[in-house]
């Protein structure tokens, strides 16, 4: 009987200390896991912020290119010689390049369109390069 009581006492004490250690271990594990989750969430939020910032920059670039296209097209159309049905001048812009394409009837009109586009780029303080792909067709 004494042996049984002693044995049970040892088992009870082991359970108490073991459970205490297990509780502390579980608590520690939860703290570590919480830190990991917090870090992952922060990384995800940083990533989402980067995506949003990049999207904003892309939208800004597209809006800027579209505005520049319209500005140059309007300036070319305002010139009576260039705004002739025999001339076909298209303007396309990206964040890096403004391209003139189509055709004009004489070389001097190609040069004139080039000069007008360069002047509008300068006025807009744009960083795009001009690419004049106009052809001369009579």
C-alpha positions as CSV (number, residue, x, y, z in Angstrom):
1,X,0.0,0.0,0.0
2,X,2.8,2.4,0.8
3,X,4.5,1.5,-2.4
4,X,1.3,2.2,-4.3
5,X,0.9,5.6,-2.6
6,X,4.5,6.6,-3.3
7,X,4.2,5.5,-6.9
8,X,1.0,7.5,-7.3
9,X,2.6,10.5,-5.7
10,X,5.5,10.3,-8.1
11,X,3.1,10.0,-11.1
12,X,1.0,13.0,-9.8
13,X,4.1,15.1,-9.3
14,X,5.5,14.2,-12.7
15,X,2.2,15.1,-14.3
16,X,2.1,18.4,-12.5
17,X,5.7,19.4,-13.4
18,X,5.3,17.8,-16.8
19,X,2.1,19.7,-17.5
20,X,3.7,22.9,-16.2
21,X,6.7,22.4,-18.6
22,X,4.3,21.5,-21.4
23,X,2.2,24.7,-20.7
24,X,5.3,26.8,-20.7
25,X,6.6,25.2,-23.9
26,X,3.2,25.6,-25.6
27,X,3.2,29.3,-24.5
28,X,6.7,29.8,-25.9
29,X,5.7,28.1,-29.1
30,X,2.7,30.3,-29.4
31,X,4.9,33.4,-29.0
32,X,7.3,32.2,-31.6
33,X,4.4,31.3,-34.0
34,X,2.8,34.7,-33.4
35,X,6.1,36.5,-34.3
36,X,6.4,34.4,-37.5
37,X,2.8,35.2,-38.5
38,X,3.4,38.9,-37.7
39,X,6.5,38.9,-39.8
40,X,4.7,37.1,-42.7
41,X,1.8,39.6,-42.5
42,X,4.2,42.5,-42.6
43,X,6.0,41.1,-45.6
44,X,2.7,40.6,-47.3
45,X,1.6,44.1,-46.5
46,X,4.9,45.4,-47.8
47,X,4.5,43.4,-50.9
48,X,0.9,44.7,-51.4
49,X,2.2,48.2,-50.9
50,X,4.8,47.7,-53.6
51,X,2.2,46.3,-56.0
52,X,0.0,49.3,-55.3
53,X,2.8,51.8,-55.7
54,X,3.9,50.1,-59.0
55,X,0.3,50.1,-60.2
56,X,0.0,53.8,-59.4
57,X,3.2,54.5,-61.3
58,X,2.1,52.5,-64.3
59,X,-1.2,54.4,-64.3
60,X,0.6,57.7,-64.1
61,X,2.9,56.6,-67.0
62,X,-0.1,55.6,-69.1
63,X,-1.9,58.9,-68.3
64,X,1.2,60.9,-69.0
65,X,1.8,59.1,-72.3
66,X,-1.8,59.6,-73.4
67,X,-1.7,63.2,-72.5
68,X,1.5,63.7,-74.4
69,X,0.1,61.9,-77.5
70,X,-2.9,64.2,-77.5
71,X,-0.8,67.3,-77.0
72,X,1.5,66.5,-80.0
73,X,-1.4,65.3,-82.2
74,X,-3.3,68.6,-81.5
75,X,-0.2,70.7,-82.3
76,X,0.4,68.8,-85.6
77,X,-3.3,69.1,-86.5
78,X,-3.2,72.9,-85.8
79,X,-0.7,73.3,-88.6
80,X,-2.6,73.9,-91.9
81,X,0.1,72.3,-94.1
82,X,0.3,69.1,-92.0
83,X,-3.5,68.9,-91.5
84,X,-4.1,68.0,-95.1
85,X,-6.0,64.9,-96.2
86,X,-3.0,63.8,-98.3
87,X,-1.0,63.5,-95.0
88,X,-1.6,60.8,-92.5
89,X,0.2,61.3,-89.2
90,X,-0.3,59.1,-86.2
91,X,1.3,59.8,-82.8
92,X,1.9,57.1,-80.2
93,X,3.5,57.5,-76.8
94,X,5.0,55.3,-74.2
95,X,6.8,56.2,-71.1
96,X,10.1,56.1,-73.1
97,X,9.3,57.0,-76.7
98,X,7.0,59.2,-78.8
99,X,6.6,57.8,-82.3
100,X,5.4,59.6,-85.4
101,X,4.1,57.2,-88.1
102,X,2.2,57.4,-91.3
103,X,3.1,59.5,-94.3
104,X,3.4,63.0,-95.6
105,X,3.7,64.3,-99.2
106,X,7.1,66.0,-99.0
107,X,10.3,65.9,-96.8
108,X,9.8,69.4,-95.4
109,X,6.5,68.3,-93.9
110,X,8.2,65.3,-92.2
111,X,10.7,67.7,-90.8
112,X,8.0,70.1,-89.7
113,X,6.1,67.4,-87.9
114,X,9.4,66.4,-86.2
115,X,10.0,70.0,-85.1
116,X,6.5,70.4,-83.7
117,X,6.7,67.2,-81.8
118,X,10.1,68.1,-80.3
119,X,8.8,71.5,-79.3
120,X,5.8,70.0,-77.5
121,X,8.0,67.5,-75.7
122,X,10.2,70.4,-74.6
123,X,7.1,72.4,-73.4
124,X,5.8,69.4,-71.5
125,X,9.3,68.8,-70.0
126,X,8.9,65.2,-71.1
127,X,11.7,62.7,-71.0
128,X,10.6,60.6,-73.9
129,X,12.7,60.4,-77.0
130,X,11.2,61.2,-80.4
131,X,11.1,58.6,-83.1
132,X,10.0,59.9,-86.5
133,X,8.9,57.0,-88.7
134,X,7.0,59.2,-91.2
135,X,7.5,58.2,-94.8
136,X,7.4,60.6,-97.8
137,X,4.8,59.5,-100.4
138,X,3.5,61.7,-103.2
